[in-house]
Amino acid sequence: MHGPLFDSQHSEDAKNQALDQVLQNAGDDWVDRASAVIPLLFGGQTVLAEDWRQALTDLRITPHDPHAWGGLTNALQIRQLIVPTDRMAKSKAVKSHARRQPLWHVKPSVAIPA
């Protein structure tokens, strides 16, 4: 192990490295497709990440590895497509046991002029 056991910066760096790796493995195509669809479905709404996960799964826009969902949320923030609200809501996913998760505001989709 590198660095101290408890260190905020090392923890953040390790998280970012793991998210970068899983997104790299997922491929740009999946991230780009998901990033295009989420604002169309949820633009202007405040939702849990699991809401877009469910919608994308229904549309069969899924990653190779379930860990990539967290990486997608990070990518959406970096692309400024979502904004944290500092509010929480209970998860509806059975596997999540109704734990509290962050709510995200999805920016409205921008229409491209013809």
Phi and psi in degrees as GROMACS dihedral restraints (atoms count N, CA, C in turn):
[ dihedral_restraints ]
;  ai    aj    ak    al  type     phi  dphi    fc
    3     4     5     6     1  -106.6    20    10
    4     5     6     7     1   135.2    20    10
    6     7     8     9     1    80.2    20    10
    7     8     9    10     1   176.7    20    10
    9    10    11    12     1   -70.3    20    10
   10    11    12    13     1   161.1    20    10
   12    13    14    15     1   -68.6    20    10
   13    14    15    16     1   -39.3    20    10
   15    16    17    18     1  -120.3    20    10
   16    17    18    19     1   106.9    20    10
   18    19    20    21     1  -157.2    20    10
   19    20    21    22     1   119.8    20    10
   21    22    23    24     1   -57.6    20    10
   22    23    24    25     1   -45.1    20    10
   24    25    26    27     1   -68.7    20    10
   25    26    27    28     1   -41.4    20    10
   27    28    29    30     1   -64.0    20    10
   28    29    30    31     1   -37.5    20    10
   30    31    32    33     1   -63.5    20    10
   31    32    33    34     1   -46.2    20    10
   33    34    35    36     1   -63.8    20    10
   34    35    36    37     1   -41.9    20    10
   36    37    38    39     1   -63.1    20    10
   37    38    39    40     1   -42.1    20    10
   39    40    41    42     1   -64.8    20    10
   40    41    42    43     1   -41.3    20    10
   42    43    44    45     1   -60.8    20    10
   43    44    45    46     1   -49.7    20    10
   45    46    47    48     1   -62.6    20    10
   46    47    48    49     1   -38.3    20    10
   48    49    50    51     1   -64.7    20    10
   49    50    51    52     1   -43.1    20    10
   51    52    53    54     1   -65.2    20    10
   52    53    54    55     1   -43.1    20    10
   54    55    56    57     1   -64.4    20    10
   55    56    57    58     1   -41.0    20    10
   57    58    59    60     1   -60.7    20    10
   58    59    60    61     1   -42.7    20    10
   60    61    62    63     1   -65.9    20    10
   61    62    63    64     1   -46.3    20    10
   63    64    65    66     1   -67.4    20    10
   64    65    66    67     1   -35.0    20    10
   66    67    68    69     1   -69.4    20    10
   67    68    69    70     1   -37.6    20    10
   69    70    71    72     1   -61.2    20    10
   70    71    72    73     1   -42.1    20    10
   72    73    74    75     1   -68.4    20    10
   73    74    75    76     1   -30.6    20    10
   75    76    77    78     1   -71.2    20    10
   76    77    78    79     1   -29.5    20    10
   78    79    80    81     1    92.5    20    10
   79    80    81    82     1   146.4    20    10
   81    82    83    84     1   -62.7    20    10
   82    83    84    85     1   -32.7    20    10
   84    85    86    87     1   -59.2    20    10
   85    86    87    88     1   -46.4    20    10
   87    88    89    90     1   -63.5    20    10
   88    89    90    91     1   -46.8    20    10
   90    91    92    93     1   -62.9    20    10
   91    92    93    94     1   -43.4    20    10
   93    94    95    96     1   -64.7    20    10
   94    95    96    97     1   -43.3    20    10
   96    97    98    99     1   -63.4    20    10
   97    98    99   100     1   -46.7    20    10
   99   100   101   102     1   -62.9    20    10
  100   101   102   103     1   -42.1    20    10
  102   103   104   105     1   -64.7    20    10
  103   104   105   106     1   -28.8    20    10
  105   106   107   108     1   -78.7    20    10
  106   107   108   109     1   -36.1    20    10
  108   109   110   111     1   -80.7    20    10
  109   110   111   112     1   -39.2    20    10
  111   112   113   114     1   -57.1    20    10
  112   113   114   115     1   -47.9    20    10
  114   115   116   117     1   -63.7    20    10
  115   116   117   118     1   -30.8    20    10
  117   118   119   120     1   -67.2    20    10
  118   119   120   121     1   -39.4    20    10
  120   121   122   123     1   -82.5    20    10
  121   122   123   124     1   -36.7    20    10
  123   124   125   126     1  -123.5    20    10
  124   125   126   127     1     7.0    20    10
  126   127   128   129     1   -53.5    20    10
  127   128   129   130     1   129.9    20    10
  129   130   131   132     1    84.8    20    10
  130   131   132   133     1    -2.9    20    10
  132   133   134   135     1  -104.3    20    10
  133   134   135   136     1   159.2    20    10
  135   136   137   138     1  -109.8    20    10
  136   137   138   139     1   119.5    20    10
  138   139   140   141     1  -141.1    20    10
  139   140   141   142     1   167.2    20    10
  141   142   143   144     1   -84.3    20    10
  142   143   144   145     1   154.2    20    10
  144   145   146   147     1   -58.7    20    10
  145   146   147   148     1   -31.1    20    10
  147   148   149   150     1   -66.1    20    10
  148   149   150   151     1   -22.5    20    10
  150   151   152   153     1   -65.9    20    10
  151   152   153   154     1   -44.6    20    10
  153   154   155   156     1   -75.2    20    10
  154   155   156   157     1   -27.9    20    10
  156   157   158   159     1   -62.4    20    10
  157   158   159   160     1   -45.2    20    10
  159   160   161   162     1   -63.3    20    10
  160   161   162   163     1   -45.6    20    10
  162   163   164   165     1   -62.7    20    10
  163   164   165   166     1   -44.9    20    10
  165   166   167   168     1   -66.3    20    10
  166   167   168   169     1   -37.7    20    10
  168   169   170   171     1   -63.0    20    10
  169   170   171   172     1   -42.6    20    10
  171   172   173   174     1   -60.4    20    10
  172   173   174   175     1   -32.6    20    10
  174   175   176   177     1   -87.0    20    10
  175   176   177   178     1     1.6    20    10
  177   178   179   180     1    62.5    20    10
  178   179   180   181     1    34.6    20    10
  180   181   182   183     1  -105.1    20    10
  181   182   183   184     1    85.3    20    10
  183   184   185   186     1  -126.9    20    10
  184   185   186   187     1   151.4    20    10
  186   187   188   189     1   -82.6    20    10
  187   188   189   190     1   170.5    20    10
  189   190   191   192     1   -72.0    20    10
  190   191   192   193     1   -22.3    20    10
  192   193   194   195     1  -139.8    20    10
  193   194   195   196     1   133.4    20    10
  195   196   197   198     1   -62.2    20    10
  196   197   198   199     1   -21.1    20    10
  198   199   200   201     1   -66.7    20    10
  199   200   201   202     1   -19.5    20    10
  201   202   203   204     1   -68.8    20    10
  202   203   204   205     1   -18.2    20    10
  204   205   206   207     1   -61.2    20    10
  205   206   207   208     1   -41.8    20    10
  207   208   209   210     1   -64.3    20    10
  208   209   210   211     1   -37.7    20    10
  210   211   212   213     1   -64.8    20    10
  211   212   213   214     1   -34.5    20    10
  213   214   215   216     1   -64.4    20    10
  214   215   216   217     1   -43.4    20    10
  216   217   218   219     1   -58.6    20    10
  217   218   219   220     1   -43.4    20    10
  219   220   221   222     1   -62.2    20    10
  220   221   222   223     1   -43.9    20    10
  222   223   224   225     1   -63.8    20    10
  223   224   225   226     1   -38.3    20    10
  225   226   227   228     1   -63.9    20    10
  226   227   228   229     1   -37.1    20    10
  228   229   230   231     1   -66.3    20    10
  229   230   231   232     1   -46.5    20    10
  231   232   233   234     1   -60.7    20    10
  232   233   234   235     1   -38.6    20    10
  234   235   236   237     1   -79.0    20    10
  235   236   237   238     1     0.2    20    10
  237   238   239   240     1    58.9    20    10
  238   239   240   241     1    37.7    20    10
  240   241   242   243     1   -94.5    20    10
  241   242   243   244     1   -20.2    20    10
  243   244   245   246     1  -132.0    20    10
  244   245   246   247     1   155.5    20    10
  246   247   248   249     1  -132.3    20    10
  247   248   249   250     1   132.6    20    10
  249   250   251   252     1   -67.2    20    10
  250   251   252   253     1   145.4    20    10
  252   253   254   255     1  -103.6    20    10
  253   254   255   256     1   -10.5    20    10
  255   256   257   258     1    65.6    20    10
  256   257   258   259     1    15.9    20    10
  258   259   260   261     1  -112.4    20    10
  259   260   261   262     1   158.1    20    10
  261   262   263   264     1  -126.2    20    10
  262   263   264   265     1   158.1    20    10
  264   265   266   267     1  -147.9    20    10
  265   266   267   268     1   157.1    20    10
  267   268   269   270     1   -74.4    20    10
  268   269   270   271     1   138.3    20    10
  270   271   272   273     1   -67.7    20    10
  271   272   273   274     1   148.1    20    10
  273   274   275   276     1   -98.9    20    10
  274   275   276   277     1   -13.6    20    10
  276   277   278   279     1   -69.2    20    10
  277   278   279   280     1   129.0    20    10
  279   280   281   282     1   -57.5    20    10
  280   281   282   283     1   -42.2    20    10
  282   283   284   285     1   -64.8    20    10
  283   284   285   286     1   -19.0    20    10
  285   286   287   288     1   -87.7    20    10
  286   287   288   289     1    -6.7    20    10
  288   289   290   291     1    53.0    20    10
  289   290   291   292     1    41.1    20    10
  291   292   293   294     1    56.3    20    10
  292   293   294   295     1    28.5    20    10
  294   295   296   297     1   -70.4    20    10
  295   296   297   298     1   154.6    20    10
  297   298   299   300     1   -76.4    20    10
  298   299   300   301     1   134.4    20    10
  300   301   302   303     1  -133.2    20    10
  301   302   303   304     1   157.9    20    10
  303   304   305   306     1   -69.2    20    10
  304   305   306   307     1   144.4    20    10
  306   307   308   309     1   -93.6    20    10
  307   308   309   310     1   140.1    20    10
  309   310   311   312     1  -119.1    20    10
  310   311   312   313     1   140.3    20    10
  312   313   314   315     1   -94.8    20    10
  313   314   315   316     1   122.5    20    10
  315   316   317   318     1   -91.1    20    10
  316   317   318   319     1   124.0    20    10
  318   319   320   321     1   -66.5    20    10
  319   320   321   322     1   144.9    20    10
  321   322   323   324     1   -59.9    20    10
  322   323   324   325     1   147.6    20    10
  324   325   326   327     1   -66.7    20    10
  325   326   327   328     1   138.7    20    10
  327   328   329   330     1   -94.8    20    10
  328   329   330   331     1   123.0    20    10
  330   331   332   333     1   -72.8    20    10
  331   332   333   334     1   137.7    20    10
  333   334   335   336     1   -94.9    20    10
  334   335   336   337     1   123.8    20    10
  336   337   338   339     1   -61.6    20    10
  337   338   339   340     1   144.5    20    10
